[in-house]
Amino acid sequence: MEIEDQSKLPDIFNRADDADFHHMEEECYLSTGAGDFAEFIAKLFGTEIYFYRKSNTQTHEFMHTLVGTFVSKMEPIKKE
């Protein structure tokens, strides 16, 4: 499929010129693998989630691409 006028496409995935633009920002807790949890700020940029220690930081700790990721509903994990 070829799109003749690409300027009419929504610009949600190609925003490299605007580093502050993101679709969502939420606090989350991720398992450290040692039975503990660490707090992160997750920011969604197009099809990628970037994880930061603080919201106002420019450098991310790590990222995860959502391409090929399928999410199913699961029960919350409660830390004792």
C-alpha positions as CSV (number, residue, x, y, z in Angstrom):
1,M,0.0,0.0,0.0
2,E,1.4,3.4,-1.0
3,I,0.2,6.6,0.6
4,E,0.5,9.5,-1.8
5,D,0.2,12.4,0.7
6,Q,2.1,11.5,3.9
7,S,1.5,14.9,5.4
8,K,-2.1,13.8,6.1
9,L,-0.9,11.0,8.4
10,P,-1.1,11.5,12.1
11,D,2.2,12.5,13.6
12,I,2.2,10.2,16.6
13,F,5.3,8.1,16.0
14,N,7.8,10.5,14.5
15,R,8.3,13.2,17.1
16,A,12.1,13.2,17.5
17,D,12.1,16.9,17.1
18,D,10.1,17.4,20.3
19,A,11.8,15.5,23.1
20,D,9.2,16.6,25.7
21,F,6.3,15.1,23.7
22,H,4.9,11.9,25.1
23,H,1.5,10.2,25.1
24,M,1.3,9.1,28.7
25,E,3.3,9.5,32.0
26,E,2.7,7.3,35.0
27,E,4.4,6.1,38.1
28,C,5.1,2.4,38.2
29,Y,6.8,-0.2,40.3
30,L,9.0,-2.9,38.6
31,S,10.3,-6.0,40.1
32,T,14.1,-6.0,40.7
33,G,14.3,-9.8,40.5
34,A,15.4,-10.0,44.1
35,G,11.9,-9.8,45.5
36,D,11.9,-6.0,45.8
37,F,10.3,-3.4,43.7
38,A,11.8,-0.1,42.4
39,E,9.8,3.0,41.5
40,F,10.1,4.4,38.0
41,I,8.3,7.0,35.9
42,A,7.1,5.4,32.6
43,K,6.7,7.7,29.6
44,L,5.1,6.4,26.4
45,F,6.6,7.8,23.1
46,G,4.8,6.2,20.2
47,T,5.5,2.5,20.4
48,E,8.2,2.7,23.0
49,I,8.1,3.0,26.8
50,Y,11.0,4.8,28.5
51,F,11.6,4.4,32.2
52,Y,13.1,7.2,34.3
53,R,14.0,7.5,38.0
54,K,12.6,11.1,38.1
55,S,10.0,12.8,35.9
56,N,12.1,15.8,35.0
57,T,15.2,13.8,34.0
58,Q,16.3,13.7,30.4
59,T,18.3,10.5,30.6
60,H,16.2,7.3,30.8
61,E,17.3,4.1,32.7
62,F,16.0,1.7,30.0
63,M,13.3,1.3,27.4
64,H,11.0,-1.3,26.1
65,T,9.4,-1.4,22.6
66,L,5.7,-2.4,22.4
67,V,6.1,-3.8,18.8
68,G,5.0,-7.4,19.1
69,T,4.0,-7.1,22.8
70,F,0.7,-8.5,23.8
71,V,-0.8,-7.6,27.2
72,S,-3.2,-9.7,29.2
73,K,-5.1,-8.9,32.3
74,M,-3.5,-10.2,35.5
75,E,-4.0,-9.8,39.2
76,P,-1.8,-7.2,41.0
77,I,1.2,-8.5,42.9
78,K,1.0,-7.6,46.6
79,K,4.3,-7.2,48.4
80,E,4.2,-8.3,52.0
